[in-house]
Amino acid sequence: MKENLLKIINHYGVFPQLKHFNSEVFELTEAIFQYDAQKQACENIGCSRIHIDKCKEHIAEEIADCYVMLNQFQLYYGIENKQIEETMKFKIDRQLERINKEN
C-alpha cells in the first residue's frame, strides 16, 4: 500500500493533492452535518435507523478518504508513525489540561 500511496502523490504532486485533501475534509464535514440533521429528523418523525446507518457509512467513507490523503503526505515527507503518535499524545494531554482548568 505504501508504494501505491507514494505513486499517487508523486504522480499528481504535493500541492494538487493538498487541494484534493481540502475537498476531502470538506466532504467529511458535510457528511457529519448530514448525519446530525438526519438523526434529528428521525428523532422528530420516528423514521427507521436505516437512514442514520447510511449516513454513518458515509462518514466512514469520508474518514477513509482523509486517511488516504494523510498517509500520502506522511509517506511523502518520511514521517514515522511514532512521531505522529507522540505528537498526538502531547496534544491530547495538553487539551485535557485545558479542560481541567476550565472546570
N, C-alpha and C positions, 0 to 999 in steps of 0.2 A: 504494500500500500504506500509506503514512504516514497518509493521510486515514482509511482504514478502521481502522487501529490506534487512532487518536485517537477515532474514533467509538465504538469498543468501550469504551475506558476511560472516556470521558465518559458513556456510557450507564450503565455499571454502577457507576462511581465508583472512586476510588483504593483505598479500604480493602477493598471486596469483591474487587477484582482482586488485592490483596495476599494475601488469604486464598486465592484461586484459585491464585496463583503458588506459595504454600506447598505446596498439594496437588500441583502440577506437579513441584516439586523433589522431593517425597517419591516420586512415581511414577518419576522418573528414578533416584533412589537404589535403589528396588526393582528396576527394570529392570537396573541394573548388578549388583546382588546375584544376580539371577536368571541373568544371563549367566555370572557366575563359577561358580555352582552347576551350571549346565548344562554348562559347559566341563569342570569337574571330573568330573561324571558320565560325560561322553562319553570322557574320558581313561581312566576306570576300566573302563567296559564296552565301549568301542570303537564308539559309535554314529556315525552319519553327521554330516557338517558341517551338514546342513540345520537341525538343532535350534539349533546355535550361530549360524548365519546369521540365523535367525528372531529370536533374542534380540538380535543386533546391530541388526537392523532396528527392534526395539522401542526400543532405546537411542536410535537416531537420531530416532525419532518423539518420544520424550520430550524430547530435547535441543531439537528444533524447537519443541515446546510452550513450553519455558522461554525460548527466544529470542523467541517471540511476546510473551510476558508482559514480558520485559525491554525489548523495543523499545517496548511501550506506555508503560512508566514513563519511558524515555529521552525519548520524544516529549512526553509529558505535562509533564515538568519542563524541557523545552527544553535537554537536554544534548547537546552535539555529539559526534560520533564521535571527533574529535581529542582532546577532553578525556579520554574513556574510554581511548583508545589510549595517551595519555601516562601516565595513572594506572596502566594495566596494565603498561606498560614499567617504571615506577618500582617497582611491587610485585614484578614478576618479578626485576628486578635485585637488589632487597633480599633476596628469598628465596634467590637464588643466592649472595649474600654470606654468608647464614646457613649455607648448605650448606657453603661453602668453609671457614668457621670450624669446623664440626663435624669436617671431615676433617683 
